[in-house]
Amino acid sequence: MSNHLEERLAEAMAEFEETRAMLADAAAAASRVCATVMAKDRSVEVSMGAQGELTQIRFPTNAYRSMPSAQLASVLMSTISSARRQAADQLADIYRPFGPIPALSPDVSGGVTEVDWAEMFAPLREEGVPTPPVKAPPRGSSGALLDELVEDEEAAGAARPAAEQR
């Protein structure tokens, strides 16, 4: 292996280890996410975890006792919704430094951030490093998993002897 490639590999490994450590720290921070919201009328307080799970409901006053059930339900639902949104915002803030967040990023369609492979491999091609061919996704593609399945089927079909393909 050339000295230049060894240096690039060492740099890539160092960057990988740094990113892995940052992700471990982010995961630890994410496990501590908790959003607590008090209703405007102070009749209810709810807490939500990182996964949108309801972790606590508290009634700090006796106001809920005199509320019609529909009103209490409405206050609970809006407070829970607000707490869930705050927890999601905290989680997004933790992971935002790592790049676009599927389903939370404005440039995402279908919940999957598209990867521009041609752009990703461009620096390697400029240096003359062989790279895999970049092909456009199948028309009507609905996501990365489907693309991989289609590619696997195409590769399996090409690998079979002609007699089997008939």
N, C-alpha and C positions, 0 to 999 in steps of 0.2 A: 504494500500500500504506500502511496506517495506521502511524503512529509506533510504536504498541504492538506490531503484528505485526513490524515491522522489528527492534525490540528483542528480541522473542522469537526471531526467526530468528537474530539475531547471537548470542544466548545458546546456542541449540541448536547452531550451528556451532562455537562455542568448546568446548562440551561434547563434541561429536563429535571435534574435533581432539585434545582431551585424552585421550579414550578411545582414539583411534587410536594415539596415542603410547604409552599404557599397554599396549595390545595388542602393539605392536612390541617393547616391552621384555619383555613376557611371552613372546613367541615366541623372542626371543633367549635368555632364561633356559631355556625349554623345550628348546631345541636343545642345551643343556649338561647336561641331566638325565642322571645316571648313578648307578646303584645297585650297590654291590659288597657281596656277602654271602659270609661264610665259613661252611662247614658246621660244625655243633656239634663234630664230631670232628676238625675242621681238615684233613680229607682233600682238600677241594676248595673253590675260591673262584670265584665267577662274577660277571660284571658285565653289566648290562643297560642299554640306552639308552631314550630317551623313548618310542619306538614299540614297546617290548617286545622289541627285537632283542637277541639274545645277542651281546655284544661281546668277551667274553673268558672263557675257562675256564683255570683255573690249578690245578695240584696242588702246593701248597706243601711237602708232605711226601711220603714214599714209602708212606704208609699205604694208598693206593689199590691198590698192587701186591699186597697180601695179602688184599684184599677179594674175596668171591665176586661174580660179575658182577651178580647180582640186587641185592645190597646197594649196590654202587657206582652202579648205575642209580637205585636209590631215593634215595640221597644226592644224586646229581646233580639228579634231578627236584625234590626238595623244596627244594634250594638255589636252583635256577633259579626255581621258583615264588615263593619268598620275595623274591628280587631283583626279579622282575617286579612283585610287589605293592608293593615299596618305590618303584620307579620310577614306577608309576602314582600312588602317594600323593604323590610329589614334584610330579608334573605337575598333579594335582588342586589341590594347595596353590597352585601358580602361577596357575591360572585361576579359583580359587574367588572372588576378589574381583569377578569379572565376572558372577556370578549362578549359578543352578543349572546343573550340568553334566549333560547328557543321559547316561543310563545310570549315573551315579554319584550322583545326587540321589535321596533317598527319595521325593520327590513326583513322580517321573517315571514315566509308564507307557508302555511300548513304546519307550523310549529317546528320546522327544520330549517336551519340556516344553510343556505346553499354554499358549497365550497367551490371557488374558482380554481380548479386544478391547473389550468394553463398559467394563471398568475402565480400560483404557489411554486410551480416547477420552473418558472422563467429564470430566476437567478442561477439555477443549476445548468440550464440549457446555455446561458450566456457563457458559462465557464467550460462548456463542452462536455459536461457530465451526462451520460446517457440517462434518459428518463422514460417512464412508461408513456405510451401514447395516450393522449387525452381525447376522449370521445364525448359527444353531446349525450345527455341523458335521453332515454327513450321518450318518444312523444307520449303525452298523457301520463308521464311518470307521477306516482303519488308519494314518492319518498325514497330515502336511501336504502331501506331494507328491500323494497321491491326492486330497486335497481340492482342490488347485489344478487337477488334471486334470479333476475333475468340474465345477468352476466354469467352466473353459475350454470344456468341451463344452456346458454349459448356455448360456453366452454365445454360442457359435457357433450353436447351435440357434435362439436368439432372434433372431439377426441375419439368418438365412436367410429369403428370401421364403417365404410360405406354400406356394406350388406346389412348392418344392424339399423341404419338410419331409414331404411325403406319401410 
